[in-house]
Amino acid sequence: MRLAVLFVVCGLSSGLAGCGDAAQGVADDRGLASDRNLKADVLDIDNAEVLAKVVDLQITTWRYKVDKADVRHLGPMAQDFFAAFNLANSEKVIHPLDASGVSLASIQALHSRLVAAEAENQQLLERVDALEQRLAALESR
């Protein structure tokens, strides 16, 4: 499993900075490390901005040239992902942790929008109820 994970992260981009020994230090047979103690320069992000970039990102189905004709994958092109998010150090691969982070940030942005829409909907329902009560009172005169 470790070799497969490292192949996905760095195998297609041999010779690129950041692959090799550094990648081996953050991956094992359980996945990619995300321990806060391994990280530096942590910055907050704007989830809504990430979501807007995801919305603009072209998602297609495709196959690798080495795949059989009936094999399909789903996702963006690495070049487009890199242009949108400028993550990692290659426009030829999408780091699984970055894809997860973009997905989670987008989910949080959608959750915020949903909560706001639900609150607005509740206010509108209360307003409609009040207006219906006023109308009923006027009609009963």
Summary of the structure (lengths in Angstrom):
residues: 141
radius of gyration: 23.4
end to end distance: 77.5
largest distance: 84.1
contacts: 305
relative contact order: 0.11
helix: 57%
strand: 7%
